[in-house]
Amino acid sequence: MNWNNAEFFTSFGSLSQLPEADRPEIAFSGRSNVGKSSLINKLINRKALARVSSMPGKTVTINFYKLDDIYLADLPGYGYAKTAKGLKRSWSDLIGGYLASDREIDLVLQLIDIRHAPSADDIQMINFLIDSELPFIIVFTKADKLGANARKERMKAFAEEIPQFEDIVTVEFSSVTGESRDRLRELIESAVEPEE
């Protein structure tokens, strides 16, 4: 897979507008400001293909990026407290509808900020992914912001806080240092490329 060969394809704010599902898709899910766009940019060696915002709740669409023969789908961030109820509901419908559709979603990267316990929304999303039997991994973002001991403590806590933690592939990632970028690329490639 040529990771430098990515381009913005399109973005949609409603399920009815979604492009035809004609290729494998990798979805990026997580709270507002957890680092989805930064992760995508790091994966594809670009500074700003996916727009990064310091304002939580900015992404209200599903943004599709073409990478070789797959789509990367950047889902709207959830859980931002100041978002109006109606908008929250439409995001929830959009995210849930996308994940429950019959699209070829080969992997969901569920992002959680390594510095904090998962939110109720994070746990709800993880349970949804488990119940839907969608293949997913958890990516703990902002790993560079914790020292080794604090990181070890958080990972120990996550094992208690996240359902079925021992059965889930987890990756500690930093978009600043690039830690685990190659590991994530490998996981994505093995998800979309059938074994011979």
ZIJO-V84374 format. One record per backbone hydrogen bond with DSSP energy under -0.5 kcal/mol. CO is the residue of the C=O (numbers start at 1). NH is the residue of the N-H. If there is no record, write none. Layout:
# ZIJO-V84374
co:CO nh:NH
co:CO nh:NH
This chain:
# ZIJO-V84374
co:1 nh:3
co:2 nh:5
co:5 nh:68
co:7 nh:66
co:10 nh:64
co:12 nh:62
co:14 nh:17
co:15 nh:18
co:20 nh:22
co:24 nh:71
co:25 nh:106
co:25 nh:107
co:26 nh:73
co:27 nh:29
co:27 nh:109
co:28 nh:75
co:29 nh:111
co:30 nh:78
co:31 nh:34
co:35 nh:39
co:36 nh:40
co:37 nh:41
co:38 nh:42
co:39 nh:43
co:40 nh:44
co:41 nh:46
co:42 nh:45
co:49 nh:51
co:54 nh:56
co:55 nh:58
co:58 nh:60
co:61 nh:63
co:62 nh:12
co:62 nh:64
co:63 nh:74
co:64 nh:9
co:64 nh:10
co:65 nh:72
co:66 nh:7
co:67 nh:70
co:70 nh:67
co:71 nh:26
co:71 nh:73
co:72 nh:65
co:72 nh:74
co:73 nh:28
co:73 nh:75
co:74 nh:63
co:78 nh:32
co:79 nh:81
co:80 nh:83
co:84 nh:88
co:85 nh:89
co:86 nh:90
co:87 nh:91
co:88 nh:92
co:89 nh:93
co:90 nh:94
co:91 nh:95
co:92 nh:96
co:93 nh:97
co:94 nh:98
co:95 nh:99
co:96 nh:100
co:97 nh:101
co:98 nh:101
co:103 nh:105
co:104 nh:25
co:104 nh:106
co:107 nh:27
co:108 nh:110
co:108 nh:137
co:109 nh:29
co:109 nh:111
co:110 nh:139
co:111 nh:31
co:112 nh:141
co:113 nh:116
co:119 nh:123
co:120 nh:124
co:121 nh:125
co:122 nh:126
co:123 nh:127
co:124 nh:128
co:125 nh:129
co:126 nh:130
co:127 nh:131
co:128 nh:132
co:129 nh:133
co:129 nh:134
co:130 nh:133
co:135 nh:108
co:137 nh:110
co:137 nh:139
co:138 nh:140
co:138 nh:171
co:139 nh:112
co:139 nh:141
co:140 nh:173
co:141 nh:114
co:142 nh:145
co:143 nh:146
co:147 nh:151
co:148 nh:152
co:149 nh:153
co:150 nh:154
co:151 nh:155
co:152 nh:156
co:153 nh:157
co:154 nh:158
co:155 nh:159
co:156 nh:160
co:157 nh:160
co:157 nh:161
co:158 nh:162
co:162 nh:165
co:164 nh:167
co:165 nh:168
co:169 nh:138
co:171 nh:140
co:171 nh:173
co:173 nh:143
co:174 nh:178
co:178 nh:181
co:179 nh:174
co:180 nh:184
co:181 nh:185
co:182 nh:186
co:183 nh:187
co:184 nh:188
co:185 nh:189
co:186 nh:190
co:187 nh:191
co:188 nh:192
co:189 nh:193
co:192 nh:194
